[in-house]
Amino acid sequence: MKSKLNYILMFLAIFIFLIGIFIENITTILIGVLILWLSNIVYSFFDIKNRIVFLMFNATFFIFLLGRITVTGIFKYKEGYTGILGTAFNDYEVIYTMLLVLFLSLLFLYIGNHFFEMIKNNRKKTVVNLCQNEEQYRSTLRGWSKFIFLTSILLKYIYIVEMINVSTTQGYYETFAVFKSSLPSIIVIYSNFFEIAFFALLATLPSKKESIPFIGLYLLEGILMLLSGRRSEIMLNLLIVFIYIIFRHSLNSNEKWLKKKYIVYVAAMVPIMLILLTSVEVIRGNKIDTNTSLLEKIQEFFYSQGISVNLIGYSKVFKHSILQNNNYTFGPVIEFYLTKISREYTFFGQTVDRAVNGHLFSHTISYLIMPDLYLRGVGYGSSFVAEMYSDFSYVGVIVGSFVYGLLLNIINRLYYYKNVLFVTLAFMITRELLFTPRATTLYFLVNVFSPTKILGGGVVFFGAYILFKSLKSK
């Protein structure tokens, strides 16, 4: 019955979407897209233990790509302020393209995720355990991770406070253009180790009582970043903590990580959080209407966050400009080769040269949309679906989303491996993947395997191994 409901919603979505195309009605097409998204959500809840990452990805997909067109197209919020469905466009052909790209992406995210799930369910499940004396090593890693986390996150707090001061005195956008911490570079690097140390700590499966203080400190980092004008950090931190709670609850331990009253508390807090995230516009120096209702404040959050959908439209509008000169899906890897290995280019900052000759979609599209602001350090961001469409048209969206669906299922399975390194890696990749609806396609690879993250991983895991060996030899 569960799978039947999922399939009913999916086929209903396809039917309504096709009807919308046939009668050329944008609202009908949008409803088809939203029903398909709902189908993915329902599919996730039927087996949340094995689909929690897929669920959270669909949540960020909605926030960054569907939010604006939903509150405008369905609830008529700020209708007429900009273009059709609250986008930057009044060309119906562009809107049709945007909705088709979103529909294909949602559909093949599901197909990829479900395909890998069916393959793995037909195989004998194995558990990987690469460490000898697992329990002793876990205990050592837990203690070492706590030390690294506490010392690094305190330094991170200092770094963020400096950022808040710049944001308050000079403006939010200046934190991107001119901000530089007074802390020594090596201290700034070390302060970024807090995240991998936190994930390693969670991977050792500490008790709920032991976990709560560290989870609180981790969320505090996101709150401080919010005060500097950055919303994504607290959003991603909260999603990661939610994933961890589901993960621990599903292990069937003696501890209850998820109670009904907790769900009620979270549900009550969601509107408050959305309002707080909307009020960040004040920190960014933008005016907001304080005489709006609770519903309007929530709608404003989705309206402002859902601006990334415009990138799909801009990909079509600028398809025959300099966008066709470069590859953006694999842009981070290409730029790494050109700048670090072959050294053919030296890209730094936001310049015309980087926008024209570089392979980062966020730079090129920002320059095409708003050249003056781009050269002053302001950017429009990116989106994995926009990059795939720009490089490979609809085929790219289909194949790329299918691969993403596979990857989301693979990452979910890593959480249930006994090896702490695999679980830590799962947390790191998940956090970066959740942001790709608003970031480059390979954003998760670039960030997870950055020199700082690799160094941090070495300090945490190799340091714990040395400590483990030294304690064992005594």
N, C-alpha and C positions, 0 to 999 in steps of 0.2 A: 504493500500500500504506500509505503514511504517513497519508493522509487517511482511509483505511478504518479504521485502528486508532482514530483520533480519533472517528469516527462510531460505531464499535462501542461504545466506552466511553460515549459520550453517550446512545445509545439504551438501553444497559444501565442507565445511571443513571436514565433516565426510567422504564424498566420496573420496576426495583426500588423506586423512589420511589412509584410508583402502587400496587404490590403492598403496600408498607408502609402506605399510606393505607387500602387496602381491608381489610387484616387488622388495622388499628389497632395497629401495632407500631412504637414510636418508634425502636428500634435499627435496624430495617430502613429506615425513612425516612432516618435519619442516614447509613446506608451509601450510600443513593442520592445524597445530597448530596455525600458525600466522593468518590464515583466521578465525579460531574460535575466537581468541583474537579480531580481527577486528569486528567480529559479536557482541561480548560483548560491544565494544565501540559504534557501531552503535545503538544497543539496548539502551544504556545509553542516547545517544543524542536525541532519540525520545521522552523522557520524563525526561529531565535533572533535573527538580525540584525534582522529586521523586527518581532519580537514580544517583545523583551526588556523593554519597559516593561509590556506586558500580563502577562508572567511575574512581574515583581517586584510588580505590583499584586496578583496572585493570591496571592503569598507573604504580603504584609501582610494580605490578606483572611483568610487562614488563621490567622495569628498572633492578630489582634484579634477575629475573629468565629467562627472554627471551632475554635481551639485548645482552649478549655476543654471544650466539649461532646465533642470527640474523645477527649481523654485520660480523661475521666470515662465517656463512653458506650461507648467501645471498649475502653480499657485499665483501666477501673474505678478510676481514680485518684481518691481522696477521694470515692468513691461513698457517698452517705448523709450527707455533711457538710452539704450544703445541699439544694437542690431537685433536680428531675429533670435529668439530664445535667449536674449541677454548676451549674445556673442558680439564679436566685432564686425559681423558681416550682414549684409542685406541681400546678398546673392543667394537665391534658393538652391542653385546647383552646388555651391560651397557647403550649405547646410546639409543637403542630402549626403554629400560625401562624408562630412563629419559624423553624421548619425550612422551611416553604413560602416565606417571604420570602427566606431564604438561597438556596434552590434557584432561584427565579425570578431573583434577582440574578445568580448565577453563569451561568445559561443565557443571559440577555440581555446580559451583558457579552461573552460569546463571540459572540453573534449580531451585536451592534453592531460589534465589532472585525473580524469576518470580512466583514461586509457592506461596510464601507468599504474593506477590502483588495481585495475583488473589483471594486469600482467603480474604484479607482485603477489596478489591474492592467490594466484595459481601456482606459486612457488613456495617451497619450504622456507619459512622465515628463519634467519640466523641472526645472532647477536654478536657483534664485534667487541672484543675486549683485548686491547693491545698492551695493557699494563700488568705486570706481575705485582703481587701483593696489593691488589686493587684498593682494598679498604684502607690500608696504611697510607698509600699514596694519596688517596682522596682526602684523608684527614690532614696530611701535610699540605696539600694543595689548597685546602680550605683555609687553613691558618695563614699561609703565605699570601693568598689572594686577598684576604681581609686586610693584611698589612699594606699591600700595594694599593688596594682600593681606597683605604682611608687616607693614606698619605697623598695620593695623586688627586683625589677628588677635592681635598681641602685646597690644594693649589689651583684646581680648576675653578673653584668658587672665587678665588682671588682674581683669576683671569677674567671671569664673567663680570665681576663687580667693576673692573676697569672698563669693560665693554659697555656696561650699563651707564657709566659716567659719560663716556663719549656719546652714546645714544641720546642721553638727556641734554647734554650741553651743545653738541654739534649736529645732532640729527641721526636718525636710524640709518639712513643710506651711507652716512659717513663711516659707519663701522665696517662697511665693506671696502671703502676707498682708502681711508687713511689710518684706521685703527691698527696700532701695534702695541702689544703689552710691554710694560716696563720690566717684566720678569725676564731673566736670562733665557735664551732660546732652549737650552737643555732642560730647564724647568718647565717651559711651555710644552715641550715634547713629552716629558714625564707626566704632566698633568692629564694628557690624553690617554694614559694607560688605564684610567679608572674604568673605562667601559669594558675592556677585555678582562680586567680583573674581576669586575662584577659578574660578567657572564661565566667566567671560570668558577667563581664562587657558587653561582646558581647550579652549575653543572655537577657539583659535588653533592647535591641534594641535601642541603642543610635543613634542619627542622623549621617549621613555620615560625616559631618563637625566635629562632636564631636569624631567620631571613628578614623579618619585618624591619628592623632598624636599617639594614643595608638597602632594602627596597625604598625605604623612606628617603635616604640620602640620595639615591639615584633619581627619584622623582623630584627632589629639591633642585637638582641640577637643571632639570627641564623647566621648573618654575622660574629659576633665576634667568635662564635663557629667554623665557617669556617676557620678563621685565626689560630685557634688552631689545625686545621687538620681534624675536624669532619664535614663531608658533610651532614649527614642525618638530622641534626637540621634545617638548612635553607631550605632543600627540604620539610620537613614536615611542617614547618612554612608557607611556600608559599602555599602548598596545602590546609592547613586549612583556610588561608585567602581567597583563591579562592572559597572554599566551602561556606564560610560565605557570600561572595559577591553574589553568586548564590542564596543562601538562602534569603538574604535581597531583592534581585531583584525580586524574585518570590512572595514576600508578597504583591506585587501590591500597594506599598505605593506611596506617592507623589514624593519621591526621586528616581531618576534613578541611580542605583548602577552599572549597566552594560551598557555601550555605545559602539557603533561600533568602535570608535576611541580607546577605552581602549583595545578592543580585538586585534586591529592592533598593539598597543604598546606592548602588552604581546607577541604576535607572533614574533615580532621583537627582543624582549629581550630573548626569549628562547635559541637561539644559543649562545648568549653571556653568559648566565647563565651556559650552559653546558660546555663552554670553561673554565669559571672561576672554575667550580667544578672539571674539569680535572686538572687544574693547582695546585690544592691542593696537588698533588703528590710531588711537590717541598717542601711544608711545611712538608710533611711526610718523607722527606729525600730521596725520590726516584727520579731517573733521568728521565726526559722526553725530547723527541726530540722537540726542538723549531722550527725546519725547516719543520713543517708539515702544510698541508693545513687546511682550516676551516672544511672541511668535515672529515678529518682524526682526528681532535681534538674532534669532536662530536662523531665519532665512538669510539674513545678511552674512552670517558666517559661511553658509554654503555658496552664496553668491560670490563672495570675495575669494574663497578658496578654490572655487571651480573655474577660475580663469584659464587654467591650463588647457581646457578644451579648445581655446582659440588657436593653439599651436597646430592642431590638425588642419584647421582652415587656412592658416598661413602657409602650411606646407603645400597646399593646393594652389593658393594664390601666387606663391613665389616659385612654383615648380620649375619654371623655365628660366629662372634667374641663376645666380651663382650657387643655388642649392644643388643643382645637378652636377656641379664640378667635383664634389667631395662625397665621401662615405661617412655617414654620421652614426649609424648603428654600431659600427666597430671603431668609431672615432677615438675613444680614449686609448685603445690599444695601438692604433695607427699613430697617434700623436706621441705616445710613449716611445715608439720605435724611431720616429723622425727626430725627436728632441733628445732622447737619452742614449740611443744606440747608434744610429747613423749620423746624428747631429746635423741633419740637413737644415733644420729650422731651430730658431730659439724664440719661442712664444712666451711673452710675459705681459700680464695685465690685459686690458681690453683695448685693442688697437684695430685699425682698419686691416692691417696685414693679417692679424689673427682671425678676424671675421671672414676675410676673403679666402685665405690660404689654409686656414685651420680645418680640423675635422670634428669640431665640437658644435653640435647643432645649436646649443644654447647661445653661443657667441654669434654664429652667423645669423640666426633668426632674429636675435635681439638687435643686431646692427641693421637688418633690413626693416624691422618694424619701427625702431626709434633710434636712428643713428646718433643723434646728439646726446641723448640720455645714456646710450651704450658707452660712448667714449668718456662719459663722466662716471662710469662705474656701475650703472644700473643695468640689470638683466631681466629677461622675461622667463628664464628657466627653460626646461625641456620636458619631454614626455616620451616614454618608450614607444607608444603607438604612433606619435607624430614622426619620430625618426624612422620607424619601420615603413610607414607609408611614404615618407619622402624618398627613401632609398629604393624600395622594392614594390611600391604601390600596394594593392590589396593582397597580393601573394605574400608580401613581406609581413603584413599584419596577421594573416592566417598562420603562416609558419612560425613567426616569432611568438605569437600568443600561445600557440600549441606547445612550443618549447618552454615558455614560461609556466604553463600549466603543469608540465612534467616536472619542472624544477621545484615548484611549490610543493608538490607531493613528495619529492625526494627529500627536501629540507625537513618536512614534517616528520618523516621517518627517522631522520638523524637524531631527533630528540629522544628516541627510545633505545638508542644504542647505549651500551654501558660505558663506552669509552668517553671520558670527560672531554677530550680534545674535540671529538666529533660533536658533542652536545654544545660546547662553546662555539664552535664554528657555525652550528645551526642558528644559534642566537645572533651571531654577528651578521650572517647572510640575511636572515629574516628581517632584521632591522633596516638594512639597506634596501632590500627588495620592496619593502612596504612603501618606500618613497619613490620608486621608479615611475608611477603614474605622473609624477611631477619632475622626474629626473631622467638622465640619459639611460639608454638600454643596458649598458654594462656598468652602470653606477655602482652596483653591488660588488662587482669584481674589483673595480678601481679602489673603492674604499676599504674593503675587507683585506685586500692584499697590498695596501699602501705600505711604504717603508716604515711609517710610524706604527701601524698595526702589527706588522711582522716583528718589529723590534719589541713592541709591548708583549706580544705572544711569547717571544723568547725569554723576556724577563720573568713573566709569570710562570710558564711551564718549565723552562730549563732551570730557573731559580728554585722552583719547588722540587724538581728532581734532584738537584745538588743537595738541597736541605734534607730531602728524604734519605738520600744515600748516607749523608754524614750522620744523621740520627740513627740510622740502621746499623752503622758500623760501631756505634758506641756500646 
